[in-house]
Amino acid sequence: MGTLWFGGKIYTLEHENETVEAVYTENGRIKKVGSKSELTSMFGKELTAQYDLKGNVMIPGFVDSHLHMIGHGEKLLRLDLSEAGSAEEMKSLLENKVDEIAPFEWVIGEGWNENNFQDRKIFHRNELDVIAPDHPMMLTRVCRHAILANSIALDLAGITDDTPDPEGGVIMRDNNGRATGYLLDRAQELVKDAMPEVSIEFLEKALSCSVDDLVAQGVTGGHSEDLNYYGGFTRTYETFLNVINGQRKFRANLLVHHEVIEDMRKQGLGYGDGTNYVELGAMKIFADGALGGRTALLSHPYNDSPDTSGVAIHSIEGLTELVKKARSHDMPVAIHVIGDLALEYAIEAIEQYPAPYGLRDRLIHTQVMREDLLKRLKQLSVILDIQPRFVASDFPWVMERLGEDRMGMSFAWKTLLESGVPIAGGSDAPIEPVNPLLGIHAAVTRKRPEESHGGYYPEQKLSVFESVSLFTKGSAFAIGREHERGMIKENFDADFTVLDRDIFHCDPDLILETNPVMTVVDETVVYEKN
């Protein structure tokens, strides 16, 4: 028994501007595309449902190629600091939160960004102690590569002024040698390990909120990295299975952090295992940090801080051993690389231990590139997993970090695309908003929504077709499903996003005013606007 979709413009994405009049789906798959009359004639007896798109625009379902789904749910449920435009506003939000909760309860905030403050202020633990004298406090920076903690939280974590920096992390100190409460990369884990374990009930609530919000944004699937947190692989994986269970449909591909690979194997699971909605993906490795906290690993020092070149989470030897470990489990890798030296490390490791036959690795973010590295990438079975929205959030301050000489090959989406290296598109939510239309707008305009200039490095702008393809065909290619997802085509999954505007033929700024009116996963309408 099947469903007929008609009454609007339906873009297949197989070729630019290619449209069909109607689509017939059956058992969660696209069986035929063509005219409404043709499909009605062919499948009239099997039709059990018909959806009139009412002039709206249907495209293949948006899939976010890199996000943290439970983290996105946490941001929806917890104190959101991402919109604070000044240190004073952030302080006020924290004070209000302290007033709301019981004494000694943790104050947990998400998404602060000092680059949104005119004075670029980063709070010292002493200031946080005044705001929360009776509560441990942990505030996650927008990049999720740094946190702020007050003295109670540091005490619970066993961090003193004399605590050495952990490998791959930094405990920031003031001029007196005192720990400031600002912890970078793996130093964060010292505080996180001291926090009470979140309950299964909270995890399921956070993930449910996340999925419900994603489908309301027109997103039908996501590649998520959560399994090394929230109490470990088993309880987190089971949370996904419990929430995304056929009653709540969504396509989740779960990256498996290298520290929980053994836990996965103990359960008899491996790459590609799972259900129709939840499957295990590549092995995740962090090679460096982020540009915001100057922990992205660069081959030359930061332009605005010549005393540092960033942080290597692993040595080149350690990173290579982790790639080798993935190969021993017949797994591709997904390596977080933002700086060019981190990218060089990753390329060297993959060159020594290439992806298993028929699989492809992914390099996540790849914000700072070099021409010599791009040439080497073209010889590998890899896909670059980019987040176009970073252009809107990181400029113009990122130009201070990197300097003019490096900008020509940084955030260079058009150059990467034209090189022939495959590219997927994601949000990195909760670091950035999960709405894919914001990412598409950023890729097309190279500016913030409120800005009116011609775009940062406008020669790197993508077309709308190229941008939408990142979040559809690109995401499918990243997990080896390009033959069944990412296009509206016969024998492909019936996953669709329906929009109230034709974003391929409108003023680019109107993309921001476009809304999903229907989201379809596995031939099932999982969201419908009113």
N, C-alpha and C positions, 0 to 999 in steps of 0.2 A: 504494500500500500504506500502511496507516494504523495508528494506535495508539489504544487505548481506555484512558482514565484513569477510575478509579472506586474506590469503597470507602472514601471519606472525605468530609468536608465540603468543598465546593468553593465558595468565595466569588468571585462574578464581579466585584465592585466597581462594576458599572454602577449599582447602587442599594444603599443601605445595607442590610445583612443579607440581600441576595439570594444564594441558593445554588442550585446545580444538582447533580444526582446523578452525572452523568458527562459526559465531554468526549471527542469523537472528533477526532483530529488527523491530518493527511495532508500530506506534503511541507513540513513545518515550519510549517503554519498550522492554525488551529482551523477545522474544517469544520462541526461541529455540536455543540450542547450539548443535554442532555435527560436522560431516564432511561436507565439501563443497558440495560434490555430494548429500549427504542426504538432506541437506537444500535446495539445488537447486531443487531437485526432489519434495520436499514437498511444496515449496512456489514459484516455478518458475512463476506462473501466477500473483502472488502478487508483485513480485520484481519490484521496480521502480528505485532503485539505488544500485550500488555495489562499495565497496571500497577495492581495493587491497592494503594491508598494505606494500607490497614491501619488505618483509623480516624484517620489524620493529616489535616491541614488544608492544602488547596491554595489559593493565591492567585496573582494575576498576579505575574510575576517582579519582585523589587526591582531598581530601577535608581537608582544614585547619581548625582544631578544635578550634583555638583561634587566632583571629587577630582583627585589627581595620581597616576596609576597607577604610573608608574616610581618616583616619590617614595615611594609606599607600599611598593614592593618594596625600595627602598633601606633604609627603616626596618626591614624584616624582616631584612635582611642585615647592617646596620651597627650601631654602638653606639647603643642606644636609651636616651635620658636622660629620657624622658617620665614614667617612674614614680618618678624621684628625688624624695623628699619633703623633702629638706634639702640645703643646700649641702655638708654633709659627705658625704652619700651620693653626690652628683654628683661630688665630688672623688675619692672612692674608686673610682667607676666609671671615671673618666678615668685614674687611676693604674694600675688593672688593665689597661686597654687599652694604655697605653704599655708596660707590661711584656711584652705579648703580641707586639708588632710590631717590625720591624727598625728600626734607627736611620734617621732622616731620612724615614721613611714618614709620610704625612699621618695625623693623628688626626682623624677625622670623626665627629661625634656629632650626633644628631637629637633634637629635641623638648624641650629643657630649658625650664622654666617657673618663674621666680622667685616667682610667685604661690603656688606650692606650698610655698615655704619660709617658715618662721615669720618670719625676718628679712628676707625679700624681697631677698636678696643677689644682685647681678650681679657676676660675677667680673671683676677687672681683669686686663689683660694681664700685669702683674707676677706675679700669682698663677698664671696659666696657664704662664708661663715656668718657674716652679719645678716644676710638674707635668710639663711636657714641654720640657726644655731643648734637646733634640736633634731635635724633631719639629715641623714646622708643624702648627698646629691650627686647625680651623674647626668651630664648634659652632653648629648652627642652632636658633634659638628655636622654640618650638612653633608660633607664628603664621607662621613662614617669612618674616617681614618684618624680621628682625634676626639677626645672627650675632655670636659672640664669636671673636676671633682672637688668637693670641699674637704675640710680637714677630717670630718667624721668618716667620710667615704675612704679617704686615704689611710686612716688608722685601721679601718676594717680590712683594707687590702694589704696591710703590713708595709705600706710605703712610707719611708722616712727620708730625710734629706740625704742620707748616706746610701740609700738603696741604689745599686748599680742599674744602668739601663739594660733591659732584657734584650736578647738578640732580636734584631728587626724592629726595635722600638726605642722611643726616647722619652725620658722623664724630664720635662722642661724645668729649668731652675732659674731663679732670679740672680741679680748681681751679688747677693749674699750667699749664694749656693743653696738656697732653700727651694724645695720642690714647690712649684707654683700651683699645682693641680691641673696643669695642662699636659695631657698624656697623648703621645703620638703612636699610631699603629699598634704594634704588639704590646706596648706598655698599657694599652687600654684593658687588656685581658686581666691584668692584676686586679682591677676594680670589678670588672664584670664577674670574675670568679668568686668575689666576695658577696655578691648580691644573692638574695634568696631566689631559688629556682621558681620560674613561672609555672603556674598550674596548667594542666591539660585543658581545663575549662577556658582559661584565658587564651591559650594558643588557638583553640578551635574558634573562639569568638573573634580573635584578631584575623585569622585566615578567612573566616566567613565574611567579615566586613570587607576584607581586601577583595575577595572574589566578587562580591556584590557590587563594589565600587568599580572594579575593572570592567565588568560587563556593561555597566551603565555608561562607561566611557567608550563603548564600542570595541572593547578588547575581548577576543575569543580565546586567547592563550598567552602563556608567558613562560620564559625560561628563567627559573628562579634559583637563588642560592641561599638556602636556609639550614641545611641539614647538619651543620657543625655547631649549631647554637641551640638554645632553648632546652638544654638537657640531653643533647646528643641525637644521633641518627635515628634510633628506633622510635622514640616518642614523637619526633618531628615528622618522620616519614608516615607514621600511623595517623598523625593529625591530618596530613594531606589526604590519605586514603579515606578517613572518616568524613571529611568535609566535602571533597570532590568525589562523589560516590555514585553519580548517575542521577541522583535527585537534584544536585547542584552541578551542572555541567560546565567544564572549563578544561582546556588543554594545558596541562602543567608538565614541563620538562625540567627535572630537578638536577642541577649540578651537584656533584658529590665532592665535598671538600676532602683534600688528601688525608686529613687527620681522622676521617671516619670511614675510609675505604674498607678497613678490616671489619668494622661493625657491619657494613653492608654485606661483605662476603660471608660473615658468620650466619647471616640469614639466608644464604644461598642465592643472593641476588647479584646481578651484574648489569653492565651497560645495556640499556634498552628494555630492561624488565619493568613490569608494572601493569597498569590497566589501560583501558582505552583513553583514560583521561589523565592519569598520572604515570609518568615514566621516568626512569633514571637516566641521566645524561652524562656528560663528560666529567672528568676529574678536575676540580677547581684548585688553582694555585694562585697565590698572591706573589707577584714579583717585586712590587714597590707600593708606595702610598699614593698621595694625591698632590696636585699642584697647589691647592689652597693652603695646606699646612707645610708646603715645601718639603714633602716627603716622597714625591715622585722622583725616581732615580734618573738623573741627567748625566750625560757624558761630560758636560762642563758645568761649572757652578751657576747658581741662580743669578740672574742679572741684578736683582734687587737685594740679594743676600749672598755675596761672594764667598762667605765662609762655609757654605754647604752646597752639596750636589744632590741631596736627598737621602733616602734610606733604602738599602737593599734588604728586602725581607729574607731572602736567601742568598748565599754566595752562588756564583755561577756553578760551582761543583754541586752544591746542595739542590739547586733548581734542576740540574741535569739528572740527579738521582731521583727526584720526584717524577720527572717525565718518564724515566726508565721504569719506575714503579707503576705508573699508569699502563705502560705497554705490557707489563707482566700480567695485568688484569684485562688485556685486550680493550683498553679504553683510550679514547681521545682525551686531550687536555683542553681546559679553558683557563687561560692564564691572564690575570689582571696585569696589564702593562700600560702605564701612562707616560713615563719618561722614556727617552730614546735609548738610554743605557739598559734599562729594564727590558725593553724590546729586543735589544741586541742579545742579552742573556737568554731570553726565551727562544730566539731564532737559533742560537747556537745549540741549545738543548734539543730542540726539535730536529735540527739537522743531524744530530748524533743518533736520535731515536725517533724516526719519522712515524707519522700516524699509521695505525694498522690499515691494511688494504681495504679500500672502500669507505673508510671513515675520514673525517677531517677535523683538525684542531681549530680552536677559535682563540683569537687574541682580543681581549676585552679592553675597550677604550682607545688604545693606540692614538693618543692625542699628539704626542711629539714624535715625528717621523724624521728619518734621514733618507736621502736618495739611495745610498748604498744599501740600506736595510730594505727598502722597497723592492729593489732588484732581487734580493735574496728571498723575500717573501713570495715573489712570483714563481719561485721554483718549488714551493711547499704546498701541501694539501691543507690549506688554512682558509679561514674566513675571518674578516675583521668585524668586530662587534662594536659599533659606534653608538654614541648618544648625541644626536644633533642638538638637543636642547642645551648642551653644555656651552654652545656658542652664545646663547642668550644669557646664561648665568655667569659665565667666566670672563666675558669681555666687559669692559676694557682692562680690568686689573691684571689679567693673565699676560698681557703684553709687557707689563712691568716685570713680571716674574721671569719671562723667557728672553726678552730683548728682541729687537727687530730682526737680527740675523737668523733666529730660529723660527720666526713666525711663518715664513714661506712654506714650510713643511709641517706646520702644526695646525690641527683642526682642519686639515686640507682634504675635505671629503670629496671634492670633485677630482682632485689629483689621484686620490686612492681609487675612486670608481673608474676613472679612465685608464688606470694602469692595468685593469683586468682582474685585479684581486677581488674576490667576492666580498660583499659587505651586507651585514644585517643591521637593523636599527632597533634601539630600545630606549628606555627612559632612565634606568638605574634608580627607579623609585625605591624607597622614599626620598632619595637624595634630590631627585627632580620630580616635578608633577608627573603623574602616570598618564595623563591625557596624550595620546599619540598625535593628535592634531597640533599640539604645541611643538612637538618634535618636528613634525612636517613643516610647520611654519618657520621654525628656526633654520631648517635645512634650505628652505626656499629663499628666505629673506636675509639670513645671517645677521639678525638684530633682535632686540627685545621687542615685545609687543607694543610698548609705549614709545619706542624710538622712531624717528622719522627720517634717518639718514639712509644712504644707499647700501648699508650692510658692511660688516667687518670682513675685509678681504673678499669683496664681492665676486671675484673671479672663481671662488670656491662654491658659489651657489649651485644647488641642484634644482632640476625641474621638479614639478609636482609629481610627475610619473616616476621619476627616479626616487623621490622621497617616499612616496607611498610604497614603492617596491621594497624599500628597506624593511618596512614593518609587515610585509606580507611574504613575497617571494624570498627575500633575504633571510627572514626568520626560519622559513621552511628549509632553506638550503643549509642553514647552520646545524640542523639536526638530521640531515640526510633524508628529509621528507619532501624534497622539491618535486617529486613525481606524484604527490597526493595532497599537498597543501600549498596555499599561497596564490592560487589562481582559481577562477571560476571556469572549470573545464571538466569534461567527462571523466568519471572515475576518481575525481578529487573529493575530499571531505566537504560536506555541506556546512561550512562555517562561513558566515557572512556578517558584514557590518553594513547597516543601512543609514545613510546620512541625509539631512534635510537640505543639503546644498551640493551642487556639482563643484567640488573643489579643484577639478582639473581645468575648469574654465570660469574662473572668477578672479577678482582682485585678490592677491595673496593675503592681504590683511583680513579679508572676509573668511579665510580659513579659521580664524580665531572665533568667529561668530557661528560656526557650523556646529550642529549638534547631532549625536547619534539618536535615531528614532527607533531602531530595532537592532538587537544583537542575536545572532543565531549560532548555536554550537550543536553539531551533530544533528542537524535538521530540526532542532528544537529552539523555539524562541525563548531565550533566557532573560531578555530585557526588552521591554517595549515602553516607550515614553507615553505615559498617561493612557 
